[in-house]
């Protein structure tokens, strides 16, 4: 399951990087950068929640 999340997250980050390059040429750099930051924060939050769940279930 975690490998699937990693693959999907990697694809999303690569897609947004390509969009960032394309947006730089079109003048929408800041909007795309904001979207990339939102995706990064979502991935980070998912990792933290998974880690906390792992620690919680390991305690029992």
N, C-alpha and C positions, 0 to 999 in steps of 0.2 A: 504494500500500500504506500509506504513512504517513497519507494522508488518511482511509483506512478506520479506522486505529488512533485517529486524532484524533476522528473521529465517534463511535466506540464508547466511547471514554474520556469524551467530553463527555456522552453519554447516561448513562453510569454515574454520573458526578459529579452530574448533575442529579437522577437518581433518588435518590441517597443524600441530596442536600440536601432533597428532599421527604420522605424517610423521617426525616431529622433533625428537621424541623418537626413531623411527626406524632408522633415519639417524645417530643419535648419536652412534648407534651400528655399523653402516657401515662406519663411518668416514666422512660423508657428512653433519656434523652439521652446519657449517658456511653457506653453500648454502641454507639449509632449513630455517635457521634463517633469512637470507636475504629475502627469499620468504614470510615468516611470517610478516616481517616488511613492505613489499610492500602491502600485503593484509590489514594490520592495517592502513597504510596511506590512502589506497583507501577508507576504511570504514570511516575514519575520514574526508576525503575530501567530501564524500557523505553527511555526517551529516552536515558539515558546509554549503554546497550548499543548502541543504534542509532548514536549519535554515535561511539563507539569503533570500531565496525565500519566506519563510513564513513571514519574517519581511517586505519584499518588498510589497507583496500582502496585508498585513494587513494595510499598510499605506494608501491604497486607499479605 
